[in-house]
Amino acid sequence: MTFRIGCAIWAYKPWVGDLFPPKSKPSDFLNLYSRRFTCVEGNTTFYSIPDRTIVDRWKSETPSGFKFCPKLPKTLTHSGKLASSISGALQFLELMQRLDDRLGVLFAQLPPSYSPANFNDLETFLRGWKGAKLALEVRHQQWFKEPYRAQLNELLKELNIGRVLLDTRPIYECEDDPQLESERKKPRVPLQPDITAPFSLVRYISHPEINQTYLEEWVKWVDRTLKQETEVYFFVHCPVEERSPQNAREFQQLLEQASVSVPSLPWNQLEPPTSQMSLF
């Protein structure tokens, strides 16, 4: 499977009755989610490192072929210099490797304060990473400008490290502000769909309703990227979390309507898309 789609989390009670069957229990959310989508971003590990029994349970509750893409803990990526966190990052990787074939791409999200002035520190950290696929998300505005963009991409290509593609256009290029109730607002950074590894991780921050123009662009990008034999993980977020699964489902529908060669969505095999799924 070279294309996978999912959300940032798997446990959200308001999804009961939509993504999950009525009366679903929280203890069943991961199993139910993993039989509807093919991957999950694993945002939970950014805030808290699970113990081994929890990681083992994640594996046992999900089918073969499902992938977790855990985010490195913020205690490693948001506490100053990265070089001093290499040992902790490798320990976290060792823990995540208990997922076995359920482990997809891990990714490190850097804070907006981490600028190209720290390039040598970043390079030391990335060269110290061993043993699994890794993608990097940068947020300081200078990383998106030359010569820093090219310098970063050259390093990532050399090390086969992916660059996380963050698309926040839908929530900023709109008349309303769908993030009003959000505790953590997404950064407004340029979209630069640079591919630096045999895999790519996309984080699409969707609008609750207005997405079609942007998703049609991503359909073309996914089609081109898959034809280049690059593996794609596509994660759909939404400031109104209730909308995330359906927005992801709508993207899957657009891909299929455009005859892009992607696997069928397990969710659609459980139940056909409703009439509300029509985009036209």
One Martini backbone bead per residue (centre of mass of N, CA, C, O) as a GRO file, in nm:
protein
  280
    1MET     BB    1   0.092   0.039   0.027
    2THR     BB    2   0.114   0.397  -0.085
    3PHE     BB    3  -0.168   0.483   0.054
    4ARG     BB    4  -0.269   0.691   0.332
    5ILE     BB    5  -0.548   0.756   0.564
    6GLY     BB    6  -0.625   1.015   0.821
    7CYS     BB    7  -0.590   1.122   1.146
    8ALA     BB    8  -0.471   1.255   1.452
    9ILE     BB    9  -0.690   1.074   1.587
   10TRP     BB   10  -0.904   0.808   1.759
   11ALA     BB   11  -1.028   0.971   2.018
   12TYR     BB   12  -1.381   1.075   1.986
   13LYS     BB   13  -1.691   1.098   2.102
   14PRO     BB   14  -1.850   1.260   1.867
   15TRP     BB   15  -1.809   1.007   1.660
   16VAL     BB   16  -2.047   0.889   1.768
   17GLY     BB   17  -2.264   0.799   1.494
   18ASP     BB   18  -2.043   0.811   1.261
   19LEU     BB   19  -1.770   0.664   1.268
   20PHE     BB   20  -1.914   0.537   1.503
   21PRO     BB   21  -2.115   0.346   1.651
   22PRO     BB   22  -2.358   0.331   1.842
   23LYS     BB   23  -2.246   0.294   2.173
   24SER     BB   24  -1.959   0.331   2.180
   25LYS     BB   25  -1.660   0.262   2.335
   26PRO     BB   26  -1.359   0.392   2.419
   27SER     BB   27  -1.212   0.105   2.422
   28ASP     BB   28  -1.296   0.080   2.092
   29PHE     BB   29  -1.181   0.311   1.912
   30LEU     BB   30  -0.923   0.200   1.781
   31ASN     BB   31  -1.041  -0.044   1.641
   32LEU     BB   32  -1.251   0.112   1.477
   33TYR     BB   33  -1.063   0.308   1.333
   34SER     BB   34  -0.868   0.081   1.199
   35ARG     BB   35  -1.144  -0.010   1.020
   36ARG     BB   36  -1.153   0.287   0.849
   37PHE     BB   37  -0.852   0.341   0.856
   38THR     BB   38  -0.482   0.334   0.772
   39CYS     BB   39  -0.414   0.579   0.974
   40VAL     BB   40  -0.223   0.765   1.232
   41GLU     BB   41  -0.061   1.025   1.383
   42GLY     BB   42  -0.008   1.025   1.700
   43ASN     BB   43  -0.036   1.289   1.898
   44THR     BB   44  -0.011   1.177   2.194
   45THR     BB   45   0.315   1.156   2.210
   46PHE     BB   46   0.371   1.465   2.247
   47TYR     BB   47   0.245   1.471   2.559
   48SER     BB   48   0.286   1.144   2.601
   49ILE     BB   49   0.453   0.866   2.722
   50PRO     BB   50   0.412   0.554   2.683
   51ASP     BB   51   0.391   0.244   2.776
   52ARG     BB   52   0.439  -0.079   2.681
   53THR     BB   53   0.146  -0.179   2.724
   54ILE     BB   54   0.014   0.027   2.538
   55VAL     BB   55   0.165  -0.035   2.277
   56ASP     BB   56   0.077  -0.332   2.268
   57ARG     BB   57  -0.225  -0.265   2.246
   58TRP     BB   58  -0.220  -0.117   1.982
   59LYS     BB   59  -0.138  -0.361   1.818
   60SER     BB   60  -0.372  -0.567   1.906
   61GLU     BB   61  -0.615  -0.353   1.801
   62THR     BB   62  -0.482  -0.385   1.513
   63PRO     BB   63  -0.440  -0.432   1.192
   64SER     BB   64  -0.281  -0.538   0.943
   65GLY     BB   65  -0.148  -0.233   0.783
   66PHE     BB   66  -0.161  -0.051   1.001
   67LYS     BB   67  -0.061   0.299   1.088
   68PHE     BB   68   0.173   0.463   1.285
   69CYS     BB   69   0.256   0.831   1.345
   70PRO     BB   70   0.462   0.936   1.560
   71LYS     BB   71   0.528   1.192   1.777
   72LEU     BB   72   0.760   1.353   1.912
   73PRO     BB   73   0.826   1.460   2.202
   74LYS     BB   74   0.837   1.778   2.345
   75THR     BB   75   1.080   1.715   2.537
   76LEU     BB   76   1.270   1.694   2.271
   77THR     BB   77   1.170   1.948   2.065
   78HIS     BB   78   1.095   2.188   2.315
   79SER     BB   79   1.406   2.209   2.489
   80GLY     BB   80   1.592   2.324   2.269
   81LYS     BB   81   1.833   2.146   2.197
   82LEU     BB   82   1.869   1.846   2.004
   83ALA     BB   83   2.137   1.691   2.057
   84SER     BB   84   2.055   1.615   2.362
   85SER     BB   85   1.802   1.417   2.237
   86ILE     BB   86   1.901   1.155   2.101
   87SER     BB   87   1.870   0.941   2.319
   88GLY     BB   88   1.564   0.985   2.368
   89ALA     BB   89   1.476   0.928   2.073
   90LEU     BB   90   1.581   0.631   2.065
   91GLN     BB   91   1.404   0.533   2.298
   92PHE     BB   92   1.138   0.598   2.161
   93LEU     BB   93   1.181   0.418   1.918
   94GLU     BB   94   1.203   0.153   2.070
   95LEU     BB   95   0.915   0.167   2.173
   96MET     BB   96   0.770   0.190   1.888
   97GLN     BB   97   0.882  -0.093   1.778
   98ARG     BB   98   0.651  -0.261   1.916
   99LEU     BB   99   0.457  -0.227   1.663
  100ASP     BB  100   0.608  -0.304   1.419
  101ASP     BB  101   0.407  -0.318   1.136
  102ARG     BB  102   0.256  -0.044   1.258
  103LEU     BB  103   0.500   0.123   1.180
  104GLY     BB  104   0.574   0.410   1.033
  105VAL     BB  105   0.612   0.744   1.055
  106LEU     BB  106   0.810   0.954   1.209
  107PHE     BB  107   0.783   1.285   1.382
  108ALA     BB  108   0.927   1.616   1.385
  109GLN     BB  109   0.829   1.902   1.570
  110LEU     BB  110   0.906   2.230   1.542
  111PRO     BB  111   0.933   2.523   1.667
  112PRO     BB  112   0.905   2.859   1.579
  113SER     BB  113   1.196   2.923   1.725
  114TYR     BB  114   1.331   2.726   1.519
  115SER     BB  115   1.600   2.814   1.338
  116PRO     BB  116   1.864   2.828   1.107
  117ALA     BB  117   2.069   2.889   1.340
  118ASN     BB  118   2.028   2.557   1.412
  119PHE     BB  119   2.149   2.368   1.191
  120ASN     BB  120   2.377   2.209   1.334
  121ASP     BB  121   2.192   2.083   1.544
  122LEU     BB  122   2.003   1.941   1.346
  123GLU     BB  123   2.216   1.770   1.202
  124THR     BB  124   2.308   1.609   1.448
  125PHE     BB  125   2.037   1.479   1.504
  126LEU     BB  126   1.978   1.345   1.224
  127ARG     BB  127   2.247   1.174   1.221
  128GLY     BB  128   2.154   1.016   1.494
  129TRP     BB  129   1.937   0.885   1.337
  130LYS     BB  130   1.807   0.543   1.374
  131GLY     BB  131   1.585   0.276   1.228
  132ALA     BB  132   1.376   0.493   1.089
  133LYS     BB  133   1.133   0.670   0.978
  134LEU     BB  134   1.159   1.031   0.906
  135ALA     BB  135   1.000   1.345   0.980
  136LEU     BB  136   0.990   1.706   0.913
  137GLU     BB  137   0.876   1.997   1.103
  138VAL     BB  138   0.863   2.334   1.017
  139ARG     BB  139   0.796   2.697   1.140
  140HIS     BB  140   0.996   2.882   1.066
  141GLN     BB  141   1.001   3.114   0.815
  142GLN     BB  142   1.303   3.077   0.706
  143TRP     BB  143   1.275   2.779   0.595
  144PHE     BB  144   1.103   2.907   0.331
  145LYS     BB  145   1.377   3.036   0.255
  146GLU     BB  146   1.635   3.160   0.094
  147PRO     BB  147   1.877   2.914   0.149
  148TYR     BB  148   1.727   2.722   0.360
  149ARG     BB  149   1.552   2.536   0.198
  150ALA     BB  150   1.781   2.397   0.035
  151GLN     BB  151   1.953   2.311   0.275
  152LEU     BB  152   1.746   2.127   0.404
  153ASN     BB  153   1.675   1.943   0.163
  154GLU     BB  154   1.959   1.830   0.120
  155LEU     BB  155   1.979   1.688   0.394
  156LEU     BB  156   1.724   1.511   0.374
  157LYS     BB  157   1.808   1.357   0.119
  158GLU     BB  158   2.068   1.233   0.228
  159LEU     BB  159   1.891   1.092   0.487
  160ASN     BB  160   1.595   1.010   0.419
  161ILE     BB  161   1.411   1.263   0.503
  162GLY     BB  162   1.121   1.394   0.557
  163ARG     BB  163   0.876   1.649   0.468
  164VAL     BB  164   0.643   1.813   0.615
  165LEU     BB  165   0.315   1.893   0.486
  166LEU     BB  166   0.168   2.204   0.556
  167ASP     BB  167  -0.191   2.287   0.528
  168THR     BB  168  -0.351   2.615   0.613
  169ARG     BB  169  -0.533   2.761   0.402
  170PRO     BB  170  -0.839   2.697   0.477
  171ILE     BB  171  -0.817   2.872   0.765
  172TYR     BB  172  -0.715   3.159   0.617
  173GLU     BB  173  -0.879   3.154   0.325
  174CYS     BB  174  -1.122   3.303   0.496
  175GLU     BB  175  -1.384   3.470   0.655
  176ASP     BB  176  -1.360   3.291   0.877
  177ASP     BB  177  -1.282   3.136   1.215
  178PRO     BB  178  -1.232   2.801   1.297
  179GLN     BB  179  -1.028   2.863   1.566
  180LEU     BB  180  -1.179   2.994   1.810
  181GLU     BB  181  -1.199   2.703   1.985
  182SER     BB  182  -0.899   2.667   1.981
  183GLU     BB  183  -0.617   2.598   2.170
  184ARG     BB  184  -0.440   2.527   1.901
  185LYS     BB  185  -0.288   2.701   1.665
  186LYS     BB  186  -0.202   2.712   1.348
  187PRO     BB  187   0.033   2.780   1.135
  188ARG     BB  188   0.135   3.030   0.895
  189VAL     BB  189   0.257   2.861   0.622
  190PRO     BB  190   0.408   2.773   0.357
  191LEU     BB  191   0.346   2.585   0.070
  192GLN     BB  192   0.596   2.316   0.021
  193PRO     BB  193   0.602   2.031  -0.192
  194ASP     BB  194   0.856   1.872  -0.075
  195ILE     BB  195   1.062   1.597  -0.176
  196THR     BB  196   1.309   1.391   0.034
  197ALA     BB  197   1.170   1.104   0.002
  198PRO     BB  198   1.000   0.788  -0.037
  199PHE     BB  199   0.826   0.979   0.150
  200SER     BB  200   0.508   1.139   0.258
  201LEU     BB  201   0.377   1.398   0.486
  202VAL     BB  202   0.043   1.508   0.531
  203ARG     BB  203  -0.106   1.817   0.667
  204TYR     BB  204  -0.450   1.879   0.661
  205ILE     BB  205  -0.619   2.185   0.729
  206SER     BB  206  -0.940   2.196   0.759
  207HIS     BB  207  -1.238   2.300   0.680
  208PRO     BB  208  -1.554   2.236   0.771
  209GLU     BB  209  -1.651   2.310   0.442
  210ILE     BB  210  -1.401   2.456   0.276
  211ASN     BB  211  -1.215   2.231   0.031
  212GLN     BB  212  -1.220   2.161  -0.274
  213THR     BB  213  -0.993   2.324  -0.408
  214TYR     BB  214  -0.765   2.197  -0.237
  215LEU     BB  215  -0.825   1.894  -0.289
  216GLU     BB  216  -0.782   1.904  -0.595
  217GLU     BB  217  -0.482   1.962  -0.571
  218TRP     BB  218  -0.413   1.701  -0.408
  219VAL     BB  219  -0.495   1.499  -0.616
  220LYS     BB  220  -0.271   1.572  -0.819
  221TRP     BB  221  -0.034   1.526  -0.627
  222VAL     BB  222  -0.085   1.230  -0.557
  223ASP     BB  223  -0.070   1.122  -0.840
  224ARG     BB  224   0.222   1.211  -0.901
  225THR     BB  225   0.360   1.081  -0.651
  226LEU     BB  226   0.280   0.783  -0.700
  227LYS     BB  227   0.417   0.771  -0.988
  228GLN     BB  228   0.705   0.813  -0.822
  229GLU     BB  229   0.705   0.605  -0.584
  230THR     BB  230   0.559   0.753  -0.339
  231GLU     BB  231   0.483   0.757  -0.019
  232VAL     BB  232   0.154   0.831   0.137
  233TYR     BB  233   0.057   1.046   0.406
  234PHE     BB  234  -0.284   1.147   0.494
  235PHE     BB  235  -0.381   1.416   0.709
  236VAL     BB  236  -0.690   1.511   0.869
  237HIS     BB  237  -0.786   1.812   0.985
  238CYS     BB  238  -0.987   2.005   1.238
  239PRO     BB  239  -1.107   2.246   1.442
  240VAL     BB  240  -1.363   2.071   1.389
  241GLU     BB  241  -1.341   1.751   1.478
  242GLU     BB  242  -1.608   1.628   1.365
  243ARG     BB  243  -1.500   1.670   1.049
  244SER     BB  244  -1.251   1.497   0.983
  245PRO     BB  245  -1.359   1.225   0.869
  246GLN     BB  246  -1.534   1.345   0.635
  247ASN     BB  247  -1.307   1.498   0.494
  248ALA     BB  248  -1.145   1.244   0.432
  249ARG     BB  249  -1.367   1.102   0.270
  250GLU     BB  250  -1.387   1.318   0.048
  251PHE     BB  251  -1.101   1.279  -0.058
  252GLN     BB  252  -1.133   0.986  -0.141
  253GLN     BB  253  -1.356   1.043  -0.346
  254LEU     BB  254  -1.189   1.226  -0.533
  255LEU     BB  255  -0.977   1.018  -0.606
  256GLU     BB  256  -1.172   0.813  -0.736
  257GLN     BB  257  -1.299   1.009  -0.948
  258ALA     BB  258  -0.989   1.050  -1.070
  259SER     BB  259  -0.844   0.766  -1.085
  260VAL     BB  260  -0.674   0.714  -0.844
  261SER     BB  261  -0.429   0.490  -0.718
  262VAL     BB  262  -0.614   0.376  -0.451
  263PRO     BB  263  -0.717   0.250  -0.184
  264SER     BB  264  -0.968   0.154  -0.024
  265LEU     BB  265  -1.190   0.244   0.217
  266PRO     BB  266  -1.282   0.072   0.488
  267TRP     BB  267  -1.536   0.234   0.562
  268ASN     BB  268  -1.684   0.178   0.280
  269GLN     BB  269  -1.705  -0.138   0.338
  270LEU     BB  270  -1.914  -0.109   0.575
  271GLU     BB  271  -2.031   0.160   0.425
  272PRO     BB  272  -2.185   0.355   0.229
  273PRO     BB  273  -2.199   0.645   0.114
  274THR     BB  274  -2.375   0.908   0.158
  275SER     BB  275  -2.553   1.162   0.017
  276GLN     BB  276  -2.377   1.377   0.179
  277MET     BB  277  -2.107   1.314   0.005
  278SER     BB  278  -2.178   1.492  -0.207
  279LEU     BB  279  -2.003   1.749  -0.414
  280PHE     BB  280  -2.249   1.821  -0.652
   0.00000   0.00000   0.00000
